[in-house]
Amino acid sequence: MKYIFVLFFLSISFSFGQNINYEINKTTLKEYLLLEESTGSELFYSNSRYYSSNGDAQPMEYLRKETLIPNLKVYYFFKEKDSVMSYVLYEWDVSNFEDDDNNKQSEKVQKALIQKYQDLKQDISNKFGEPVVKKNYSNISRLDPENVFEENSKWNSNENIEIELYSTVSNFFKKEGFLTVNPVHRIRLYIRNLNIK
């Protein structure tokens, strides 16, 4: 039975080299974890402790290897009392692995990260229609508008699923006194279960 679930989720979830299941209302925590097992992900043990005021348990965290762009960290948030899924966070972020100031990335890495965002956006749009999009919404884009890619896309499905995808790609660095603005190379994808109150 385990392999039937894995094959089912592999068939519906394949997205540009990563398995992503958007159907959070129809998927159990166990099924998500089987999906991670099938992709060869590593269970990731974080030193940080998650505190929830809404009944969520400590999230399950996984690491998936990538080439060129930052490795993917996946966080599964679920209710402690019954393991019902609250949301899933997929995060490609250089700062998860490099915590130095001024950690600029090559143009090749920047282009690959932007392309990953565009591919994800297209894949989600094919399933859920066109998103509501905001561009260049942070201080970084105001400080260096010519060299920053920044976009936020949001979808709401008829099944009480909210999907939010955003990316910031910038090599901008500024240090003045106590103020430091570091380069940012990040994609975050949230899949939220709106049936959870």
C-alpha positions in Angstrom: 0.0 0.0 0.0 2.9 2.3 0.8 4.2 2.1 -2.7 0.8 2.8 -4.3 0.7 6.1 -2.3 4.2 7.0 -3.4 3.6 6.3 -7.1 0.3 8.2 -6.9 2.0 11.3 -5.5 4.9 11.1 -7.8 2.5 11.0 -10.8 0.5 14.1 -9.7 3.2 16.1 -8.0 6.2 16.3 -10.3 7.3 19.9 -10.8 10.6 20.8 -12.6 12.8 18.3 -10.8 11.0 18.6 -7.4 8.0 16.8 -6.1 5.5 19.4 -4.9 2.0 18.4 -3.8 -0.4 21.4 -3.8 -3.4 19.4 -2.6 -2.9 20.0 1.1 -6.6 19.5 1.9 -6.4 15.9 0.5 -3.0 14.9 1.8 -2.1 13.5 5.2 1.2 14.1 7.0 2.1 10.5 6.5 1.6 10.8 2.7 3.8 13.9 2.6 6.5 12.1 4.5 6.3 9.1 2.1 6.7 11.6 -0.7 9.9 12.9 0.9 11.2 9.4 1.4 10.6 8.6 -2.3 12.6 11.7 -3.4 15.6 10.7 -1.3 15.2 13.8 1.0 17.2 13.9 4.2 15.3 14.5 7.5 16.7 17.7 8.8 17.1 18.3 12.6 17.0 22.0 13.4 18.4 23.5 16.5 15.6 26.1 16.7 12.4 25.4 18.6 9.1 26.3 17.0 6.5 27.7 19.4 2.9 27.9 18.2 -0.2 29.7 19.6 -2.5 27.8 17.2 -1.9 24.2 18.1 0.8 23.4 15.5 3.4 20.8 16.5 7.2 21.2 15.9 7.4 21.0 12.0 9.0 18.2 10.2 11.9 19.5 8.1 13.5 17.9 5.1 16.5 18.8 2.9 16.5 18.1 -0.9 19.7 18.5 -2.9 19.7 20.9 -5.8 22.3 21.8 -8.5 23.2 25.5 -9.1 20.5 27.0 -6.9 20.4 26.7 -3.1 19.3 23.3 -1.7 15.6 23.1 -0.9 14.4 23.0 2.7 10.8 21.7 3.2 8.8 22.4 6.4 5.6 20.5 7.2 3.4 22.2 9.7 0.6 20.2 11.2 -1.7 20.2 14.2 -0.3 18.5 17.3 -3.6 16.9 18.3 -4.5 15.1 15.1 -1.7 15.7 12.5 -4.0 17.6 10.1 -1.9 19.7 7.8 -1.7 23.4 8.4 0.7 24.5 5.7 3.8 23.5 3.8 6.8 25.8 3.2 9.3 25.1 0.4 12.3 27.3 0.7 15.3 27.8 -1.6 17.5 30.3 0.3 21.3 30.9 0.2 21.2 32.3 3.8 20.1 28.8 5.0 23.6 27.6 4.1 25.8 30.7 4.1 25.4 33.3 6.9 28.2 35.6 5.8 27.6 39.3 5.1 27.9 40.3 1.5 27.5 36.7 0.2 27.0 37.8 -3.5 26.2 35.1 -6.0 27.2 34.7 -9.6 25.0 35.8 -12.5 24.5 32.2 -13.4 23.1 31.4 -10.0 20.9 34.4 -10.0 19.5 33.6 -13.5 18.8 30.0 -12.4 17.0 31.1 -9.3 14.8 33.5 -11.3 14.1 30.8 -13.8 13.1 28.4 -11.0 10.6 31.0 -9.7 9.2 31.5 -13.2 8.8 27.7 -13.7 7.1 27.3 -10.4 4.8 30.2 -11.2 3.8 28.7 -14.5 3.3 25.3 -13.1 1.0 26.6 -10.3 -0.9 28.9 -12.8 -1.5 25.8 -15.0 -3.3 24.2 -12.1 -5.0 27.2 -10.3 -5.2 30.0 -12.9 -3.6 33.3 -13.0 -2.3 34.7 -9.7 -2.5 38.2 -8.1 1.0 39.6 -8.6 3.0 42.3 -6.8 6.5 43.4 -7.9 9.3 45.3 -6.3 7.7 45.7 -2.9 10.6 45.9 -0.5 13.3 48.4 0.5 15.9 46.5 -1.5 14.0 47.2 -4.7 13.9 50.9 -3.8 17.6 51.0 -3.0 18.7 49.2 -6.2 15.8 49.0 -8.7 17.9 48.2 -11.7 19.5 45.0 -10.3 16.8 43.4 -8.2 14.3 40.7 -9.1 11.4 40.7 -6.7 7.9 39.3 -7.2 5.1 37.9 -5.1 2.3 35.7 -6.6 -0.8 34.5 -4.8 -3.5 32.0 -5.7 -6.7 31.1 -3.9 -8.4 27.9 -5.0 -12.1 26.9 -4.6 -11.0 24.2 -2.2 -9.8 26.6 0.5 -6.1 26.3 -0.5 -4.0 29.4 -0.6 -0.7 29.3 -2.4 1.9 32.1 -2.1 5.1 32.2 -4.1 7.7 34.9 -3.8 11.3 35.5 -4.7 14.0 38.1 -4.1 17.2 37.9 -6.0 19.7 40.7 -5.3 23.4 41.2 -4.9 22.9 44.6 -3.3 25.1 45.2 -0.3 25.3 48.2 1.9 26.9 48.8 5.4 26.5 52.1 7.2 27.1 52.1 10.9 24.6 49.7 12.5 22.7 49.2 9.3 23.6 46.4 7.0 21.7 45.4 3.8 22.9 42.0 2.6 22.4 40.3 -0.7 19.2 38.1 -0.8 18.8 35.0 -3.0 15.5 33.3 -2.0 12.4 31.6 -3.2 9.6 30.7 -0.8 6.5 28.7 -1.6 3.7 28.4 1.0 0.8 26.1 0.6 -1.8 26.8 3.2 -4.9 24.9 4.3 -7.6 27.5 4.9 -10.0 24.9 6.3 -7.9 25.2 9.5 -9.2 27.8 11.8 
